[in-house]
Amino acid sequence: MTHSFALHIPDADLEPEPLDPAQIVSGNPEVTGKVVWESADGRQIRGIWQITPGVVTDTEADELFVVISGSATIECEDGPTLRVGPGDMAVLRAGDRTTWTVHETLRKAYAITL
């Protein structure tokens, strides 16, 4: 494990993470992100993720995230519709099939368990 650290999320530099074109429903959303910590066995991942406006589909991992900026509506197939914005925490279940409607560029800090 690396040493303890702090990171200012709004200013963090992120790397492009191209979407699979099959995931894009509408718009021209672009994803960037950065893994800031990963466990030795690769099962725990902590990072920052950002997506620009548009509509995309995804199959989720077991994830807890906190929205830093922006907003989105996340529709879970056979489940709730989540509306998230700055300061909101959300938990997604592994295997959830979701549709993200990103209203304004969304940046989140996340913790994923595989």
N, C-alpha and C positions, 0 to 999 in steps of 0.2 A: 504494500500500500504506500502511496505517496504521503507526504506530510499534509497536515491540515492546511486549508487555504480558504481565501475569500476571493470573490470575483464580482465585479460590478456588471450585472447582466445586461442593462440597457446599452452599454458601450462595447460589449464583447465582440471581437471579430469572429465571424462565422464563415464556414466554407460551403460552396455549392453542394447540394445533395439532389441531383436531378430526379424528378418524379418519373415513374413509369407512365408513358402517355395514356395507357389504358385506365389509369386512375383519374385522369382529368375529365370532369363532366362538363365544365364550362369555364370560360375565362382563360387566362394564361398565368396561372399561379406558379411562383418560383419558391423553392424550399432551400433554406440554408440551415446549417447546424454545426454543433461542435460537441463532441464527447469530452467532458472535463475529468471524468473518473470512471474506471471500470475495475471490477473485482478481478482477482487473479484467475478465477474460474470462468469469467466472462458472463456470469449470470446476473450481475448487478451493474447497471449502467446509469450514470448521472450526466446530464447535459443540458444544452440550450438548443432550441429549435425555433425556426421562424418560417412563416408562410405568407406570401402576398395574396391579395384578394383573388377569389375564384371559388370553384366548387370541385372538391376531390373526394374520392372514396378511399377507404383504408380498411385493413383488418388489424385490430389493435393488439398490443401486448398488454401485460399486467402493468399499468402505469398510473402514477400519481403525478400531476403537474400543477403548476401555479402560473397563471397568465400574468405577464409583466406589462405588456402593452397590446393594444388592438382588441378585436372582438370577433367571435365566430358563433355559429349555431352548429351543434354537433348532433346529428340524428343517428341514434342507435337502432339498427334493424331489430324489430321485436323488443324494443325497450324505450327508454325515455329520450326526450329531446333536451339537450343541455345548451343553455345560453351562457357563454363565458366572456368575461372582460377583465380588465386590470384588477388584480387582487383576488380573483376567483381561483379556488382550488377545485380540481376535478379528478375523479378516479375512473379509469377505463378498465374493463375486464378483458383478459386475454381471450381472443377469438371474436370479440364484438366486431360486427361489420358496421362501419360508420360512413356517413356522408357529412363532410365538413363544408359549410358555407362560410367562407371567410369574408367578413364585411370590411375590415380594415386590417392591414398587416399585423399579424399576431405573432408575438414572441413569448415563449414559455420556457420555464425551467422544469426539467422532468427527472423522475426516477423510475426506471424500468426494471422489473424482475423477470428474467426468462426462466 
